Amino acid sequence: MKETCQECKHSRWLVGVGQGFRCDCKENQYKLLNPNSEKRKMPVIPNREFICEHFDLSVTKRNLEKLIFRLNDKMMDGITLSREEISKLDKYKKQLKDIEK
């Protein structure tokens, strides 16, 4: 997994409601991450590959669901998972269960 804003726990995908791809990190409030946008409390992230100094991949429900989805998707495509990937999948599912309790 790449350390980009797309994977960060602070990113918010608000495209469906016309607000774009935004950052809700306290340290980035009113910062101009994208020179083509205005200063706002939740700044617009220029693109999915953008990286800032506040990147955080903490284990969140959203990130676990993404990781599980990617591994399940790989299996659905007929790709056999390695032992390491199977181990990761089991670990992610267990962590997700713990979060949902």
C-alpha positions, 0 to 999 in steps of 0.5 A: 500500500502506498503512503498517499493521501488516498490511503490516509485516515484523514482523507474524505472522498466528498466528490459525490456531494460536490465537495471534492477530495478533502483532508480533515487533519487538524494540522492542515486546516486552512492550509492551501494544499491545492494552489487552484483552490480556496483556503478552507477548513477542510482543504482540497487534496490536489490528487489521489497520489498527493502526500503530506507530512501528516500522513496517518495509516492508523487502523481504521474500520475504513482502511481494514475494509479496503484491505479486505476488499482488495484481497477478496477481489484478488481471489475473485479474479482467480488469483491464489493468495500467498500464505502471507496474504492469507495470514494478513486477510485473517488478521484484518478480519479479526481486527475488523471484528474487534473494532465492530464490538 
